[in-house]
């Protein structure tokens, strides 16, 4: 399973990434071994996730989400 996910950092910011092991990736982020961005913004919580059959689709969705405005990302997280 390939997942595009969004995390809420302790400072309120959002982080977007993709993985094929969501539980392991969340653990890595919270242990300081995840992305450089989240290392200083722990703890993080999962706020949005979408699954895809291929790695390429998950990566593409990550790319598209990263280009959204903060307001658009917040709307996606809240389900609007």
Phi and psi restraints in degrees (range 20) as a CNS / XPLOR table:
assign (resid 1 and name C) (resid 2 and name N)
       (resid 2 and name CA) (resid 2 and name C) 1.0 -110.5 20.0 2
assign (resid 2 and name N) (resid 2 and name CA)
       (resid 2 and name C) (resid 3 and name N) 1.0 131.9 20.0 2
assign (resid 2 and name C) (resid 3 and name N)
       (resid 3 and name CA) (resid 3 and name C) 1.0 -127.3 20.0 2
assign (resid 3 and name N) (resid 3 and name CA)
       (resid 3 and name C) (resid 4 and name N) 1.0 133.7 20.0 2
assign (resid 3 and name C) (resid 4 and name N)
       (resid 4 and name CA) (resid 4 and name C) 1.0 -100.0 20.0 2
assign (resid 4 and name N) (resid 4 and name CA)
       (resid 4 and name C) (resid 5 and name N) 1.0 129.8 20.0 2
assign (resid 4 and name C) (resid 5 and name N)
       (resid 5 and name CA) (resid 5 and name C) 1.0 -134.7 20.0 2
assign (resid 5 and name N) (resid 5 and name CA)
       (resid 5 and name C) (resid 6 and name N) 1.0 158.8 20.0 2
assign (resid 5 and name C) (resid 6 and name N)
       (resid 6 and name CA) (resid 6 and name C) 1.0 -126.7 20.0 2
assign (resid 6 and name N) (resid 6 and name CA)
       (resid 6 and name C) (resid 7 and name N) 1.0 137.3 20.0 2
assign (resid 6 and name C) (resid 7 and name N)
       (resid 7 and name CA) (resid 7 and name C) 1.0 -115.5 20.0 2
assign (resid 7 and name N) (resid 7 and name CA)
       (resid 7 and name C) (resid 8 and name N) 1.0 147.0 20.0 2
assign (resid 7 and name C) (resid 8 and name N)
       (resid 8 and name CA) (resid 8 and name C) 1.0 -100.8 20.0 2
assign (resid 8 and name N) (resid 8 and name CA)
       (resid 8 and name C) (resid 9 and name N) 1.0 120.7 20.0 2
assign (resid 8 and name C) (resid 9 and name N)
       (resid 9 and name CA) (resid 9 and name C) 1.0 -83.4 20.0 2
assign (resid 9 and name N) (resid 9 and name CA)
       (resid 9 and name C) (resid 10 and name N) 1.0 165.2 20.0 2
assign (resid 9 and name C) (resid 10 and name N)
       (resid 10 and name CA) (resid 10 and name C) 1.0 -59.5 20.0 2
assign (resid 10 and name N) (resid 10 and name CA)
       (resid 10 and name C) (resid 11 and name N) 1.0 -28.1 20.0 2
assign (resid 10 and name C) (resid 11 and name N)
       (resid 11 and name CA) (resid 11 and name C) 1.0 -86.4 20.0 2
assign (resid 11 and name N) (resid 11 and name CA)
       (resid 11 and name C) (resid 12 and name N) 1.0 4.5 20.0 2
assign (resid 11 and name C) (resid 12 and name N)
       (resid 12 and name CA) (resid 12 and name C) 1.0 92.1 20.0 2
assign (resid 12 and name N) (resid 12 and name CA)
       (resid 12 and name C) (resid 13 and name N) 1.0 -8.1 20.0 2
assign (resid 12 and name C) (resid 13 and name N)
       (resid 13 and name CA) (resid 13 and name C) 1.0 -76.4 20.0 2
assign (resid 13 and name N) (resid 13 and name CA)
       (resid 13 and name C) (resid 14 and name N) 1.0 166.1 20.0 2
assign (resid 13 and name C) (resid 14 and name N)
       (resid 14 and name CA) (resid 14 and name C) 1.0 -111.7 20.0 2
assign (resid 14 and name N) (resid 14 and name CA)
       (resid 14 and name C) (resid 15 and name N) 1.0 142.8 20.0 2
assign (resid 14 and name C) (resid 15 and name N)
       (resid 15 and name CA) (resid 15 and name C) 1.0 -125.2 20.0 2
assign (resid 15 and name N) (resid 15 and name CA)
       (resid 15 and name C) (resid 16 and name N) 1.0 135.6 20.0 2
assign (resid 15 and name C) (resid 16 and name N)
       (resid 16 and name CA) (resid 16 and name C) 1.0 -119.0 20.0 2
assign (resid 16 and name N) (resid 16 and name CA)
       (resid 16 and name C) (resid 17 and name N) 1.0 137.7 20.0 2
assign (resid 16 and name C) (resid 17 and name N)
       (resid 17 and name CA) (resid 17 and name C) 1.0 -154.9 20.0 2
assign (resid 17 and name N) (resid 17 and name CA)
       (resid 17 and name C) (resid 18 and name N) 1.0 -176.3 20.0 2
assign (resid 17 and name C) (resid 18 and name N)
       (resid 18 and name CA) (resid 18 and name C) 1.0 -139.0 20.0 2
assign (resid 18 and name N) (resid 18 and name CA)
       (resid 18 and name C) (resid 19 and name N) 1.0 156.3 20.0 2
assign (resid 18 and name C) (resid 19 and name N)
       (resid 19 and name CA) (resid 19 and name C) 1.0 -160.8 20.0 2
assign (resid 19 and name N) (resid 19 and name CA)
       (resid 19 and name C) (resid 20 and name N) 1.0 167.1 20.0 2
assign (resid 19 and name C) (resid 20 and name N)
       (resid 20 and name CA) (resid 20 and name C) 1.0 -112.6 20.0 2
assign (resid 20 and name N) (resid 20 and name CA)
       (resid 20 and name C) (resid 21 and name N) 1.0 7.9 20.0 2
assign (resid 20 and name C) (resid 21 and name N)
       (resid 21 and name CA) (resid 21 and name C) 1.0 -144.0 20.0 2
assign (resid 21 and name N) (resid 21 and name CA)
       (resid 21 and name C) (resid 22 and name N) 1.0 84.8 20.0 2
assign (resid 21 and name C) (resid 22 and name N)
       (resid 22 and name CA) (resid 22 and name C) 1.0 -62.6 20.0 2
assign (resid 22 and name N) (resid 22 and name CA)
       (resid 22 and name C) (resid 23 and name N) 1.0 -46.6 20.0 2
assign (resid 22 and name C) (resid 23 and name N)
       (resid 23 and name CA) (resid 23 and name C) 1.0 -60.3 20.0 2
assign (resid 23 and name N) (resid 23 and name CA)
       (resid 23 and name C) (resid 24 and name N) 1.0 -45.3 20.0 2
assign (resid 23 and name C) (resid 24 and name N)
       (resid 24 and name CA) (resid 24 and name C) 1.0 -64.4 20.0 2
assign (resid 24 and name N) (resid 24 and name CA)
       (resid 24 and name C) (resid 25 and name N) 1.0 -38.8 20.0 2
assign (resid 24 and name C) (resid 25 and name N)
       (resid 25 and name CA) (resid 25 and name C) 1.0 -68.4 20.0 2
assign (resid 25 and name N) (resid 25 and name CA)
       (resid 25 and name C) (resid 26 and name N) 1.0 -41.4 20.0 2
assign (resid 25 and name C) (resid 26 and name N)
       (resid 26 and name CA) (resid 26 and name C) 1.0 -61.9 20.0 2
assign (resid 26 and name N) (resid 26 and name CA)
       (resid 26 and name C) (resid 27 and name N) 1.0 -42.6 20.0 2
assign (resid 26 and name C) (resid 27 and name N)
       (resid 27 and name CA) (resid 27 and name C) 1.0 -61.5 20.0 2
assign (resid 27 and name N) (resid 27 and name CA)
       (resid 27 and name C) (resid 28 and name N) 1.0 -43.6 20.0 2
assign (resid 27 and name C) (resid 28 and name N)
       (resid 28 and name CA) (resid 28 and name C) 1.0 -62.2 20.0 2
assign (resid 28 and name N) (resid 28 and name CA)
       (resid 28 and name C) (resid 29 and name N) 1.0 -43.5 20.0 2
assign (resid 28 and name C) (resid 29 and name N)
       (resid 29 and name CA) (resid 29 and name C) 1.0 -59.8 20.0 2
assign (resid 29 and name N) (resid 29 and name CA)
       (resid 29 and name C) (resid 30 and name N) 1.0 -44.7 20.0 2
assign (resid 29 and name C) (resid 30 and name N)
       (resid 30 and name CA) (resid 30 and name C) 1.0 -75.2 20.0 2
assign (resid 30 and name N) (resid 30 and name CA)
       (resid 30 and name C) (resid 31 and name N) 1.0 -17.0 20.0 2
assign (resid 30 and name C) (resid 31 and name N)
       (resid 31 and name CA) (resid 31 and name C) 1.0 -94.4 20.0 2
assign (resid 31 and name N) (resid 31 and name CA)
       (resid 31 and name C) (resid 32 and name N) 1.0 0.9 20.0 2
assign (resid 31 and name C) (resid 32 and name N)
       (resid 32 and name CA) (resid 32 and name C) 1.0 85.1 20.0 2
assign (resid 32 and name N) (resid 32 and name CA)
       (resid 32 and name C) (resid 33 and name N) 1.0 10.0 20.0 2
assign (resid 32 and name C) (resid 33 and name N)
       (resid 33 and name CA) (resid 33 and name C) 1.0 -105.3 20.0 2
assign (resid 33 and name N) (resid 33 and name CA)
       (resid 33 and name C) (resid 34 and name N) 1.0 4.4 20.0 2
assign (resid 33 and name C) (resid 34 and name N)
       (resid 34 and name CA) (resid 34 and name C) 1.0 -83.9 20.0 2
assign (resid 34 and name N) (resid 34 and name CA)
       (resid 34 and name C) (resid 35 and name N) 1.0 -146.9 20.0 2
assign (resid 34 and name C) (resid 35 and name N)
       (resid 35 and name CA) (resid 35 and name C) 1.0 -63.4 20.0 2
assign (resid 35 and name N) (resid 35 and name CA)
       (resid 35 and name C) (resid 36 and name N) 1.0 150.5 20.0 2
assign (resid 35 and name C) (resid 36 and name N)
       (resid 36 and name CA) (resid 36 and name C) 1.0 -56.9 20.0 2
assign (resid 36 and name N) (resid 36 and name CA)
       (resid 36 and name C) (resid 37 and name N) 1.0 -37.5 20.0 2
assign (resid 36 and name C) (resid 37 and name N)
       (resid 37 and name CA) (resid 37 and name C) 1.0 -60.7 20.0 2
assign (resid 37 and name N) (resid 37 and name CA)
       (resid 37 and name C) (resid 38 and name N) 1.0 -42.5 20.0 2
assign (resid 37 and name C) (resid 38 and name N)
       (resid 38 and name CA) (resid 38 and name C) 1.0 -81.5 20.0 2
assign (resid 38 and name N) (resid 38 and name CA)
       (resid 38 and name C) (resid 39 and name N) 1.0 -16.1 20.0 2
assign (resid 38 and name C) (resid 39 and name N)
       (resid 39 and name CA) (resid 39 and name C) 1.0 -55.0 20.0 2
assign (resid 39 and name N) (resid 39 and name CA)
       (resid 39 and name C) (resid 40 and name N) 1.0 -41.4 20.0 2
assign (resid 39 and name C) (resid 40 and name N)
       (resid 40 and name CA) (resid 40 and name C) 1.0 -97.3 20.0 2
assign (resid 40 and name N) (resid 40 and name CA)
       (resid 40 and name C) (resid 41 and name N) 1.0 7.2 20.0 2
assign (resid 40 and name C) (resid 41 and name N)
       (resid 41 and name CA) (resid 41 and name C) 1.0 -123.5 20.0 2
assign (resid 41 and name N) (resid 41 and name CA)
       (resid 41 and name C) (resid 42 and name N) 1.0 31.0 20.0 2
assign (resid 41 and name C) (resid 42 and name N)
       (resid 42 and name CA) (resid 42 and name C) 1.0 -78.3 20.0 2
assign (resid 42 and name N) (resid 42 and name CA)
       (resid 42 and name C) (resid 43 and name N) 1.0 155.2 20.0 2
assign (resid 42 and name C) (resid 43 and name N)
       (resid 43 and name CA) (resid 43 and name C) 1.0 -85.3 20.0 2
assign (resid 43 and name N) (resid 43 and name CA)
       (resid 43 and name C) (resid 44 and name N) 1.0 154.7 20.0 2
assign (resid 43 and name C) (resid 44 and name N)
       (resid 44 and name CA) (resid 44 and name C) 1.0 -113.0 20.0 2
assign (resid 44 and name N) (resid 44 and name CA)
       (resid 44 and name C) (resid 45 and name N) 1.0 151.6 20.0 2
assign (resid 44 and name C) (resid 45 and name N)
       (resid 45 and name CA) (resid 45 and name C) 1.0 -128.9 20.0 2
assign (resid 45 and name N) (resid 45 and name CA)
       (resid 45 and name C) (resid 46 and name N) 1.0 143.9 20.0 2
assign (resid 45 and name C) (resid 46 and name N)
       (resid 46 and name CA) (resid 46 and name C) 1.0 -72.7 20.0 2
assign (resid 46 and name N) (resid 46 and name CA)
       (resid 46 and name C) (resid 47 and name N) 1.0 127.2 20.0 2
assign (resid 46 and name C) (resid 47 and name N)
       (resid 47 and name CA) (resid 47 and name C) 1.0 -119.6 20.0 2
assign (resid 47 and name N) (resid 47 and name CA)
       (resid 47 and name C) (resid 48 and name N) 1.0 -14.5 20.0 2
assign (resid 47 and name C) (resid 48 and name N)
       (resid 48 and name CA) (resid 48 and name C) 1.0 -160.8 20.0 2
assign (resid 48 and name N) (resid 48 and name CA)
       (resid 48 and name C) (resid 49 and name N) 1.0 140.5 20.0 2
assign (resid 48 and name C) (resid 49 and name N)
       (resid 49 and name CA) (resid 49 and name C) 1.0 -150.6 20.0 2
assign (resid 49 and name N) (resid 49 and name CA)
       (resid 49 and name C) (resid 50 and name N) 1.0 140.8 20.0 2
assign (resid 49 and name C) (resid 50 and name N)
       (resid 50 and name CA) (resid 50 and name C) 1.0 -132.3 20.0 2
assign (resid 50 and name N) (resid 50 and name CA)
       (resid 50 and name C) (resid 51 and name N) 1.0 134.9 20.0 2
assign (resid 50 and name C) (resid 51 and name N)
       (resid 51 and name CA) (resid 51 and name C) 1.0 -100.5 20.0 2
assign (resid 51 and name N) (resid 51 and name CA)
       (resid 51 and name C) (resid 52 and name N) 1.0 149.8 20.0 2
assign (resid 51 and name C) (resid 52 and name N)
       (resid 52 and name CA) (resid 52 and name C) 1.0 -140.0 20.0 2
assign (resid 52 and name N) (resid 52 and name CA)
       (resid 52 and name C) (resid 53 and name N) 1.0 150.4 20.0 2
assign (resid 52 and name C) (resid 53 and name N)
       (resid 53 and name CA) (resid 53 and name C) 1.0 -72.0 20.0 2
assign (resid 53 and name N) (resid 53 and name CA)
       (resid 53 and name C) (resid 54 and name N) 1.0 -24.6 20.0 2
assign (resid 53 and name C) (resid 54 and name N)
       (resid 54 and name CA) (resid 54 and name C) 1.0 -126.9 20.0 2
assign (resid 54 and name N) (resid 54 and name CA)
       (resid 54 and name C) (resid 55 and name N) 1.0 155.6 20.0 2
assign (resid 54 and name C) (resid 55 and name N)
       (resid 55 and name CA) (resid 55 and name C) 1.0 -60.5 20.0 2
assign (resid 55 and name N) (resid 55 and name CA)
       (resid 55 and name C) (resid 56 and name N) 1.0 -41.5 20.0 2
assign (resid 55 and name C) (resid 56 and name N)
       (resid 56 and name CA) (resid 56 and name C) 1.0 -62.0 20.0 2
assign (resid 56 and name N) (resid 56 and name CA)
       (resid 56 and name C) (resid 57 and name N) 1.0 -38.9 20.0 2
assign (resid 56 and name C) (resid 57 and name N)
       (resid 57 and name CA) (resid 57 and name C) 1.0 -67.0 20.0 2
assign (resid 57 and name N) (resid 57 and name CA)
       (resid 57 and name C) (resid 58 and name N) 1.0 -41.3 20.0 2
assign (resid 57 and name C) (resid 58 and name N)
       (resid 58 and name CA) (resid 58 and name C) 1.0 -64.7 20.0 2
assign (resid 58 and name N) (resid 58 and name CA)
       (resid 58 and name C) (resid 59 and name N) 1.0 -41.6 20.0 2
assign (resid 58 and name C) (resid 59 and name N)
       (resid 59 and name CA) (resid 59 and name C) 1.0 -65.8 20.0 2
assign (resid 59 and name N) (resid 59 and name CA)
       (resid 59 and name C) (resid 60 and name N) 1.0 -38.3 20.0 2
assign (resid 59 and name C) (resid 60 and name N)
       (resid 60 and name CA) (resid 60 and name C) 1.0 -64.8 20.0 2
assign (resid 60 and name N) (resid 60 and name CA)
       (resid 60 and name C) (resid 61 and name N) 1.0 -43.5 20.0 2
assign (resid 60 and name C) (resid 61 and name N)
       (resid 61 and name CA) (resid 61 and name C) 1.0 -63.9 20.0 2
assign (resid 61 and name N) (resid 61 and name CA)
       (resid 61 and name C) (resid 62 and name N) 1.0 -39.8 20.0 2
assign (resid 61 and name C) (resid 62 and name N)
       (resid 62 and name CA) (resid 62 and name C) 1.0 -58.5 20.0 2
assign (resid 62 and name N) (resid 62 and name CA)
       (resid 62 and name C) (resid 63 and name N) 1.0 -46.6 20.0 2
assign (resid 62 and name C) (resid 63 and name N)
       (resid 63 and name CA) (resid 63 and name C) 1.0 -57.6 20.0 2
assign (resid 63 and name N) (resid 63 and name CA)
       (resid 63 and name C) (resid 64 and name N) 1.0 -44.9 20.0 2
assign (resid 63 and name C) (resid 64 and name N)
       (resid 64 and name CA) (resid 64 and name C) 1.0 -67.2 20.0 2
assign (resid 64 and name N) (resid 64 and name CA)
       (resid 64 and name C) (resid 65 and name N) 1.0 -41.9 20.0 2
assign (resid 64 and name C) (resid 65 and name N)
       (resid 65 and name CA) (resid 65 and name C) 1.0 -64.0 20.0 2
assign (resid 65 and name N) (resid 65 and name CA)
       (resid 65 and name C) (resid 66 and name N) 1.0 -40.3 20.0 2
assign (resid 65 and name C) (resid 66 and name N)
       (resid 66 and name CA) (resid 66 and name C) 1.0 -63.8 20.0 2
assign (resid 66 and name N) (resid 66 and name CA)
       (resid 66 and name C) (resid 67 and name N) 1.0 -19.1 20.0 2
assign (resid 66 and name C) (resid 67 and name N)
       (resid 67 and name CA) (resid 67 and name C) 1.0 -93.0 20.0 2
assign (resid 67 and name N) (resid 67 and name CA)
       (resid 67 and name C) (resid 68 and name N) 1.0 -1.6 20.0 2
assign (resid 67 and name C) (resid 68 and name N)
       (resid 68 and name CA) (resid 68 and name C) 1.0 -75.8 20.0 2
assign (resid 68 and name N) (resid 68 and name CA)
       (resid 68 and name C) (resid 69 and name N) 1.0 156.7 20.0 2
assign (resid 68 and name C) (resid 69 and name N)
       (resid 69 and name CA) (resid 69 and name C) 1.0 -74.0 20.0 2
assign (resid 69 and name N) (resid 69 and name CA)
       (resid 69 and name C) (resid 70 and name N) 1.0 165.5 20.0 2
assign (resid 69 and name C) (resid 70 and name N)
       (resid 70 and name CA) (resid 70 and name C) 1.0 -57.7 20.0 2
assign (resid 70 and name N) (resid 70 and name CA)
       (resid 70 and name C) (resid 71 and name N) 1.0 -42.2 20.0 2
assign (resid 70 and name C) (resid 71 and name N)
       (resid 71 and name CA) (resid 71 and name C) 1.0 -63.7 20.0 2
assign (resid 71 and name N) (resid 71 and name CA)
       (resid 71 and name C) (resid 72 and name N) 1.0 -40.1 20.0 2
assign (resid 71 and name C) (resid 72 and name N)
       (resid 72 and name CA) (resid 72 and name C) 1.0 -66.8 20.0 2
assign (resid 72 and name N) (resid 72 and name CA)
       (resid 72 and name C) (resid 73 and name N) 1.0 -38.8 20.0 2
assign (resid 72 and name C) (resid 73 and name N)
       (resid 73 and name CA) (resid 73 and name C) 1.0 -64.9 20.0 2
assign (resid 73 and name N) (resid 73 and name CA)
       (resid 73 and name C) (resid 74 and name N) 1.0 -42.5 20.0 2
assign (resid 73 and name C) (resid 74 and name N)
       (resid 74 and name CA) (resid 74 and name C) 1.0 -62.7 20.0 2
assign (resid 74 and name N) (resid 74 and name CA)
       (resid 74 and name C) (resid 75 and name N) 1.0 -39.3 20.0 2
assign (resid 74 and name C) (resid 75 and name N)
       (resid 75 and name CA) (resid 75 and name C) 1.0 -64.1 20.0 2
assign (resid 75 and name N) (resid 75 and name CA)
       (resid 75 and name C) (resid 76 and name N) 1.0 -40.6 20.0 2
assign (resid 75 and name C) (resid 76 and name N)
       (resid 76 and name CA) (resid 76 and name C) 1.0 -62.8 20.0 2
assign (resid 76 and name N) (resid 76 and name CA)
       (resid 76 and name C) (resid 77 and name N) 1.0 -42.6 20.0 2
assign (resid 76 and name C) (resid 77 and name N)
       (resid 77 and name CA) (resid 77 and name C) 1.0 -65.0 20.0 2
assign (resid 77 and name N) (resid 77 and name CA)
       (resid 77 and name C) (resid 78 and name N) 1.0 -40.5 20.0 2
assign (resid 77 and name C) (resid 78 and name N)
       (resid 78 and name CA) (resid 78 and name C) 1.0 -82.2 20.0 2
assign (resid 78 and name N) (resid 78 and name CA)
       (resid 78 and name C) (resid 79 and name N) 1.0 -4.9 20.0 2
assign (resid 78 and name C) (resid 79 and name N)
       (resid 79 and name CA) (resid 79 and name C) 1.0 84.8 20.0 2
assign (resid 79 and name N) (resid 79 and name CA)
       (resid 79 and name C) (resid 80 and name N) 1.0 15.7 20.0 2
